[in-house]
């Protein structure tokens, strides 16, 4: 039987570890072969725990004061769905976009699949265009 409260606690601990940039703690919460599915995340994708840590370190290089909060959290079976709130000041480059010193505040949705007490897979999507607009970057033509 799946322990829904334990799964939710793992996801809460995952968010806390990210906010603390505690990469060792992340090792205990995420499977080595973790995969994140995300159209918004672009290429290259996240196909391992090490890829995830590289992605998150890059995010902190761009947004040194980045912070995530959980706005809503639901669990069913081996999945935990979360509405995250991200906030950070762009002090580093973001792809081709130079730092602006502006704050981005954005909600995003993620569904985590847990296996063996760790996060094995995630689906995460956010509104890239709204983020670019908040940061003062030009919006590409669709």
N, C-alpha and C positions, 0 to 999 in steps of 0.2 A: 504494500500500500504506500502511496506517495504521501510524504509529510509536507503539506502545503505551507505550513508556518516555517518549517526549516528552509524550504526553497525561497520563501520571501526573505528570510534572514540572510541567506547567502547573497541575494541580490542587493540587499541593503548594505552588507559588508563590502561588496564589490564597489558600490558607489562611494562608500567611505574611504576605501583604499585608493581609488582614483583621486579623490579630493586631497588626500594626504600624500599623493605620489609615492605610496608605499608599494613598490613593485614586488618586493618579497611576499607581502601579504596577498597580492594579486596572484602569485604563483599557486597559492593554496586554494584559490577560489575559482580559477579558470583552468579548463582542461588544456593540456599541451597542444592538442590538435583542434583547438577552438576555431570556429569559422563564423565570421560576421558577414551577413548578406545586407547590402545597402546600395541602392541606386544613387542616393545622395552622396555616399562616401567616395564614389568614383573608383578609379584604378590607380595604383594596384590595390586589390582587395586585401582584406584581413583574413589570412588562412592559417594562423597559428597564434598561440599565446604570445610568442615573441613578436609577431607582426602587430598584435594588439598593443603591446607595450611600446613599440616604435611609434605607432600611430598616436598614442596618448602622450608620449614624450614630445612629439612634434606639435601636438595641440597645445601643450604647456609652453613650448617655445614661442608659439604665436600668441597665446593668451596666458601670460604668466600668472594672472590672478583668477584663472578659470575655476569655476565652482559649479557643481551639479547638485540639484536637490530633487527629491522624489515628490512629485505633486500627486500622483495616484499610483496604486500598486494593486494588482489583482492576480490571483493564482488559480490555476486549474490544471489538474494532471501534472505533467512534467514541465509546464510552461508558466512563466511569470511575465505579465504585461505591465509596463511601466510608462507613465507620462513623466518624462524628465524635464527639468528646467535648467538650462545652461545660461551662465552669465560670465562674460570675460571681456577684458580690454585688449584690443588688437595692438600689441606692441612689437610683433614680429611679422614677417611676410607670411601670406597665406596663398600658396601656389604663386600665380603671377601677380598677386595683389600686394602692394607695399603696405607697411603698417600705417594705420590712420590715427591711433590713439583713441579711437571711439569704442564704446561699449556695445557689445552684442548681447541681447537677451532673447533667448529662443526656447520654445518648448520643442521636444522631439519625442517620438514614440519608439519604444523598443519592446520586443518580445524575446525573452530568454528561454532556452531549453536547457534543463538541468539533467545530468546523468551522473550517477555515482556521487552525488553531493556537491558537484561543481558545475559551473556554467560551460556547456559544451558548444552552444550555438546561439547566435543572436540575429535578429532582423531589426534594423534600425533605419528610420527615415526622418528627415527634417526638411524644412523649406530653405534651400540654399539661396534662392533669389531674395527672400526677405532678409536673410543674414547679410548678403552683399549690400543691400540697400541701407541697412542700419549702419554698416561700416563706412558708407559713403563711396563704395566702389560702383563703377558702371555696370549696369545690368546687360548681359549679352542678349542679342536678338534671338528670339525663339525660332 
